[in-house]
């Protein structure tokens, strides 16, 4: 081992392979994967009187908002924007595919959870299930951005918003996601601001839209207490994610890209982020043409919640269809909580706008619905060998003794050799001693003739992966023979008692 190089503490979670953090040498190809649209999409679309918005701008979609799995009643729960600039409502689901609108005692007639009524108009929002909350009255958290107007046509026909007198955000807490207590206004921020929790440093991050030289970007304020953290001053805001010269423009080249939205969540051992990348046109053109803006979704990762990378920058994780009449014609929005772990898949809820308005024909903010897209668990990126290739890790220190991979070897095989920190093979744990993996599984144990890795816990080791016509998505060392990673599960999922895989 090179002098001065310290072994890497493996830590919790499945180890994703989006960068070379754990890799010393590799002859494998890094392949980025995209999600698939579920055939039930859209899983939520405008139907009720509130959502139909009088026929002007029908909307039933997350405008950021949030979706989480509540292990207490085994329900998926989603807050969403019901009717453009109108109401905040709650939908629930037993399977994440079929969604219900429960009649709630807030008004005894609808599924709304916050007061509705002009002149206060809701804009973007954030929603979070805090499974770590010590106070049950704060188990659910929400942030909503409001505009106060003075004439009813403001949301539909007057882009300049001369009638908007005040804009601000408020935060709320709730024990049940139904009955909410207003906890005060936030500091200065832009529309579509939201928030998320970073369990690696135990702080709430307010993800705040600001405008700078390159247009929309994201700043942040972080605080250990969600409610106390809302009262920031302008000078408290720090840069979080910003666009730069490497962000491609829209296809016509007329506009540089901007960071329209940013959502994040803890997934396994890292923070997973979704960037809403604005590609144009700007608001006036979009509004007067009656067409939704174009926002792609890109994936990013961070090991500390502050330094973010987009390893597949410029190639959308998901892009709008731009096809007339389609639910995802444009204006894609990710959802707070980002994704769920559902069996062998990740569920992402993504909102899109068709632009169809029964009253106006077309409108930039009409036809908002929610689509479901799915991805293999850990399936953001894989290391691939078409014929044969290998990858060797840097020296790693771990606890536990059971080695697992997420790999597709159905048309080939994968073997793992255990090496000492200098790269020498350990007797009984060489590639010839490894029981080859020849299946496609998201949780597959790796074993050797000499046994498991319990005797090596705390000792620096390297692993050499040998792939033949196979994809490797992640690997980890577990304390359990069942393969629990101890990592984070984003917005949770069925079969788990919270948001940690344990």
N, C-alpha and C positions, 0 to 999 in steps of 0.2 A: 504494500500500500504506500502511496506517496506520502512523504513526510508532511506532517501537519494536517492531513485530511482526516476529519473526524467522521466516524460512522453516523449514518442518518437514523434517528429514532423513527421507527415506522409509524407509531401512533395509531389512532383509531381509524377504522373505515377501510373499505375496499380502495385499493390504490389505483386511481385512474391514470391513464397513460397519455395525457394530452401534451406533456412536455417531457424534458429529459431530467427532471428533478432527481429521479431514482436511477437513471440509466447511465452506465459508464460507456458502453459500446453497443451499437446495434446495426444490423444489416437488414432490418425489417422496415417495411413501408408503413408509414402512419396514414391511416384511412379515416376520414371523417364521415359520419353517417347522419342522415336526415330522418326525421320522423315520418310516419305514415298517417294520413287522415283516416280516422275511424269511419266506417260506413254509416254510423248513426248520426253523423254530423249534418246539420247543426243540432246539438243536444239541447239547446235552449234558444228560442227565437220569439219575437214579439207576438203575443196572443191576447193578453188581457187588456182591458180598457186603459189601465195606466201605461202599459208597455206600448200600446198602439199610438198614444200621444196625440189623439184626435186626428190621426192620419198624416200628421206633418212629418215627424221624425220618429218612426217606430224604432224602439231600442229595447232589447233585453239581453244585455251583455255586460261582462266585466269590463269596466273602464279603469283598468288596473284592479281595484277592489281586491278580492282574495278568495281562495278555496282551500279548505283543509278537511282532513278526516278526523272526526271526533271519536276517540276510542270509548268514551263514556256511553254513548248511545249507538255506536257503530254506524254513524251516518256521515256521508260527505256533506259539507256545508259550504255554500257559496253566497257571498253578497254580490249584488249586481246592480247596474244602472237600469232602472225601469222607466222608459220614456225619456227622451232627450232633455237634459237639464231639469229633470223632474224628481223621481223618487229613488230611494235606496231600498232594495228588497232582498229577501232571503229565499234561496232555493235549497232543497235537500235531496239526497239520493242515497239509495241503498247499495247501488252497484257502480256509481260513477257514470252511468250511461243514460239512465232514465231519471229525469229530474222532476220533482214535485214542487208546487207552490203552496205551502201550508197556509191556511187562513189563521192569522195571528190575532191576539187580543189587543194589539196596538190600535187597530180600528175595528176589529171583528169582521172585516169584509175582505181584506186583501192580505198579501204577504209582505207588505212594506214594514220597515223597521225604524224609519226616521220620518219625522213630519214632512209633508209635501205641501207646497203652496207657493205661489208667486207672492212677493217679488224675490224670494230666495230661490236660487237655481243651483242645483248641485252640478259639479263638474267631476274631475277625477277623484278617486278615493283609494284608501288602503284598508286591508282587513287582515287580522292575524289571530290564530288560536294559539295562546301562550300556555303550553302544557307544563311549563315550569313555574307558573304563577303561584305565589304563596297566598295571595288574597283571591278567593274565588270570584269576588265581585269584579276582578280585573282579568278574568280568564280569557276573555275576548277583547280585542283592541281594534279601534277603527280611527281613521283620519279622513275627513271629507273637505274638499275645496269647494267654496261657494262663491257665487256672484250675486249681488243684489242689484236688481234692475228696476226700471220704472215704467216700462210699457211692454205688453204681452208679445209683440212681434219680435222682440230682441233676439230670441234664439233661432229664428227661422229666416227672417228677411233682411235684417240689418247687420251686415258683417262688422261695421265699425263699432258696434256696441256702445254708441253714445249714451244709451240709457243705463249702462252699468255704472252704478255709483260707488260700489265698494267690492273688493275681492279679498278673501281671507280663507284660512283653513281652521277647522276645529277638530279636536280629538275627543274620543269617547271610550268608555269602558263598559263591559257587560259580563254578567255571570253566565248567560245562556245564548248569546248572539241575537236575542230578540228584544230585550229591554235594555236600553242604553242610557247611560248617564253622561251628560256633557261635562268635560273636564277642563275646558278652556281653549282659547285660541292659541295658534302657534305663532312663531316669529314670521318674518317676511319670507315668502316663497312664491313660486309660480304654480300655474295650474298643472295638473297631472303629477304633482309631488305625491310621494307615498312613503312607506317605511318598511323595515324588516329587522329581524333579530339575528345577531351574530353570536352563537353560543361559544365560539372560540375565545372571545374576549368579554362575553357577558354583557354586551351593550346593544341598545336599540339604535338603529341607524335611520335617521330621517333622510330619505333620498329626495333632494330638492332640485326642482327645475330652476335654472338660472339662464340668463342670456349673456353671452360674451362675444368676442370678436368673430368667432366661427359659428355664432347662432346658439341654438339650444344645447345645453350640456348639463351635467349633474354635479352638484355640490352636496355636502353632507354635514350633519351635526350628529354626534354620537353621545349617548348618555346611558347610565346604568338603569335609570328609572324612566319609563315611557312617558308618564305624565309630566314629571319635572323637566324632562328633556325638551318638551315642546316650546319652552319660553326662550328660544335662542335670540341673540342679536345678530344683525347683519354681519358683523366682524367675526362671529363664531363659525360661519360657514367656511368649509374648506373644499378644495377640488376633490371630486371622487372619480368620475370618468369624463373625459373630454374628447371631442373629435380632433383629428389632426390630418396632416397632408396624406397619410396613408389610407384614409377612408375614401373609398371611391365615390364619385358623384353619381347622380341618377343617370340612366342610359343616355339621355339627351345631352348630358354634360352641362346643363344650364345652371345647376345648383350644387354646391358642395353638400356632403352629408352632415347631418346633425344628430346628436343623441337625444331622441325625443322622450324616451322613458328608460328606466333602469329598475329591474327587480332582482332580488337575490335571496338565497336560502342556503342553509347548510345541507350539503349532500355528501354523505360518507365522510371523508376527511378533509374536504375543502368547502369553500363557498362557491356556489354555482350562480352565475348571473345571466340574465337575459337582457340584452340591449334592444330597445326599439330604435332602429336606425331610420331616420327621416330621409327620404329620397326626393321629396317635392310632390306637387307644387306647393308654394307657400299659401298661407291661409286665404288671402283675397282671391287668388286665381282658383283655388279649390272650391271656395264658397260660391263664387259667381258662375263657375262652370257646372256646379252641382255634382262634382265628382269627389269621392273620398281621396284623401291624401295617401301617399304610398309610404308605408313603414314596414321595413323588413325586420325580422328578429334574428339576432346573432347571439351566439353563446360565448360566455367568458368564464374564467376560473380565477380564484384567488386563494392563496394559502394563509392569508392573514386578514382578509376582508378589506384591505386598503390598496394593495398593489394588484391590479387586474391585468390579465392578458386575454386576448382573443386569438387563439392559435389558428383559427381558420378565417381570419379577418377578410371581410369583403365577400364572403360566400355565405349567403343566408342559411341559417338553420331552418327557417321557414319564411317564405315570401308570399305576398298576395298574388292571387291569380290574375288580377287586372281584367277579368272577363265580365262583361255586363251581365247582370242578373245573378251572379254568384255571391254566396254569403261572404266570401273572402275577396271581393273585388279589390279592396284596399283597406288601409288604416288598421293594420293588425296591432293588437295589444296583448301582451302577456298578462298573466294573472298572478296576484300576490300569493306566495307559497310555492310558485313556479311549477312544481310537479308532485305527483304521488307515486309511491311504489305499490303496484297492484300485480301481485304474482310475479311473473318474469318480465313485466313491462313497466315503463314509466308512462303515466298519464299527464298530459299537458292540456290545460284549457286555454284556448286562444280565441280572442274576439276579433271579428272582422266586420266590415261594413259593405253592404251591397250598393248603397246610394239610392235605393228605391224608396220613393215617398208617394203614397197614394194620393195625397193632396197636391203635391208640388211637382210630381213626375220624378225628378231627381233632386237630391240634396246631399251635400258633403257629409252630413251627420245622420243620415237615415239608413235604416235597415241593419241595425247592429244585432248580431247573433253570436252565440258561443259555439265554437267547434272543439272537438276532441281529437288530439293527435297523439300517437303512441310511439314509443321508442323502446328498444331492448333495454333492460336494466343495465346501467353503466355504459350504454351503447353510443355515447357521444363520439368516441374514437377507438380504433383498434390498431394493434400492431399486426401486420399481415405478412406472411410469406406465401407466395404463389407456389413455389417449388419447395425450397428449403432455405432456412435462415435462422439466425440466432440473435439474442439480446442478452447482455450481462449487466446486472445491476451494480451500483456502487455498494460499498460495505453498508450493511443494514443491521440494526439492533432491534429486536422485537420481543414481545412477551407472548405467551401462548405457545402452542405446539402443533397446531393443525393447519396445514397449508392448503389454500383454496385458489382456484382460478375461475374466472368467467371467460369461457372460450368456446368458439365454434370450430370443432375439429372433426365434424361429421364426414368430411371428404379427405381427411388427412390424419395427422396426429401431432400431439404436443408432449414433450418431455421436459423435465426440470432437473438440473444438476445442482447440488449444494456444494459451494466452494468456501474455503476459508477466506479471511479478509485479503490475503495476498493472491487469491485466485486459484489456489491449488485444490484439486478434487478431494473430497472427504470420502474415505472408504465406506462403502455401503450406501452412498447417496449420490453416486454418479448417474450419468444419463442412462447407462445400461442397467442401473439398479431401479430406475423410476418405472412405475407401471404406467405405460403410455395412455394418454387421454385421447379417445377417438370418438367422442360424443359432442353434441351441441348443448351445453347447459350453462346457466347463469351462476350456478353454485355447484362446483365440482371439486371434490377433494383430490389432492395429489399425494400419493404415498410412495414409499421406497422400501426395498427389501429389508433395510436395517431398522425400519420403524418410522415414527413421526419425529417432529422437531423439538419435543419437550426438553431434551437434554441440552439444546443449543440456545434456549431462552436467555437473553442478556448478553450473548456472545456475538461479536460482529461476524456476519456472513455475507457472501454474495450468492446470487442465484443466476444460473444461466438457463435461459429458456430456448429450447430448440423446437422450431415450428416447421411443419411440412404441410403445405396447403391448408393453412389454419389461420384463424383470427384470435388474438388475445386481447380481451377488453379490460381486464383488471386482475389483480391478485391481492391476497391478504393472508395474514396469519391469525387464526382464531384461537381463543381459549376453549372453544366448544367444538366437539366433533360434528355438530350440526351446522357449523359454518357462520354463526352470527358474527358480524364484523365489528360491533361496538360503535359503528359510525352513525351518521345522521340520515334520516329518511325524508328529507325535504318536508312536504306537507303531510307526511304519514301515509297510512294506508291500511286496508283490512288485514287483520291478523297480528297487528302490532299494538302494544299497550301505550305507545307514545310515538315520539319522533326519533328514537334511538333503536338501532337493531341489536336487541339484547334479549 
